[in-house]
């Protein structure tokens, strides 16, 4: 077995689609892959360490997730102040 995994290998390992793997990579949720030409390759040791770390991290329930975090200073100005300079 090769010490590197392709997108398709990861999808089969995690029982998901290659699109889902690429999406997680794009969102920065996976270890950084090695790019060889157009192929993305992950070191097997990095993936195993990533999986071990994910098992130790508690998963938040749907209600606890900050899907769309609210800005801390909303609104920045009152609508009455719009257009005023100074």
C-alpha positions as CSV (number, residue, x, y, z in Angstrom):
1,X,0.0,0.0,0.0
2,X,1.2,3.5,-0.8
3,X,2.0,5.8,2.1
4,X,-0.1,8.5,0.3
5,X,-3.9,8.7,-0.1
6,X,-5.7,10.4,-3.0
7,X,-9.1,12.2,-2.8
8,X,-10.8,8.9,-3.9
9,X,-8.9,6.9,-1.3
10,X,-10.0,9.3,1.5
11,X,-13.5,9.2,0.3
12,X,-13.6,5.4,0.4
13,X,-11.9,5.4,3.8
14,X,-14.4,7.8,5.3
15,X,-17.4,6.4,3.3
16,X,-18.2,9.7,1.7
17,X,-17.9,11.3,-1.7
18,X,-14.8,12.8,-3.3
19,X,-16.6,16.1,-3.6
20,X,-17.1,16.1,0.2
21,X,-13.4,15.5,0.7
22,X,-12.5,18.3,-1.6
23,X,-15.0,20.6,0.1
24,X,-13.4,19.9,3.5
25,X,-9.9,20.5,2.1
26,X,-11.1,23.8,0.6
27,X,-12.6,24.9,4.0
28,X,-9.3,24.1,5.8
29,X,-10.7,21.2,7.8
30,X,-8.1,18.6,6.6
31,X,-4.4,18.4,6.9
32,X,-2.5,20.2,4.1
33,X,-2.0,17.8,1.2
34,X,0.9,17.4,-1.2
35,X,0.1,18.6,-4.7
36,X,1.6,16.5,-7.5
37,X,0.4,18.0,-10.8
38,X,-3.3,18.1,-10.5
39,X,-3.5,15.4,-7.8
40,X,-3.9,15.9,-4.1
41,X,-2.0,13.4,-1.9
42,X,-2.2,13.1,1.9
43,X,0.4,11.3,3.9
44,X,-1.1,8.3,5.6
45,X,0.5,9.2,8.9
46,X,-1.0,12.7,8.8
47,X,-4.5,11.3,8.1
48,X,-4.1,8.7,10.9
49,X,-3.0,11.5,13.3
50,X,-5.9,13.7,12.2
51,X,-8.4,10.9,12.7
52,X,-7.0,10.2,16.2
53,X,-7.2,13.9,17.1
54,X,-10.8,14.0,15.8
55,X,-11.8,11.1,18.0
56,X,-10.5,12.9,21.1
57,X,-12.3,16.2,20.3
58,X,-15.9,16.3,21.5
59,X,-18.4,17.0,18.7
60,X,-20.7,19.9,19.2
61,X,-24.4,19.3,18.7
62,X,-26.3,21.2,16.0
63,X,-27.7,23.7,18.5
64,X,-24.2,24.5,19.9
65,X,-22.6,25.3,16.5
66,X,-22.0,28.9,15.5
67,X,-23.0,28.4,11.9
68,X,-23.2,32.0,11.1
69,X,-21.5,33.9,14.0
70,X,-23.0,37.3,14.6
71,X,-20.8,40.4,14.4
72,X,-19.7,41.7,17.7
73,X,-20.4,45.3,17.0
74,X,-23.6,45.2,15.0
75,X,-24.8,47.7,14.0
76,X,-21.6,49.7,13.9
77,X,-23.5,53.0,13.7
78,X,-27.1,53.9,14.1
79,X,-29.1,54.3,10.9
80,X,-29.6,57.9,12.0
81,X,-25.9,58.6,11.7
82,X,-25.6,57.3,8.1
83,X,-24.5,59.9,5.7
84,X,-23.2,62.2,8.4
85,X,-19.5,63.2,8.2
86,X,-17.4,64.4,10.9
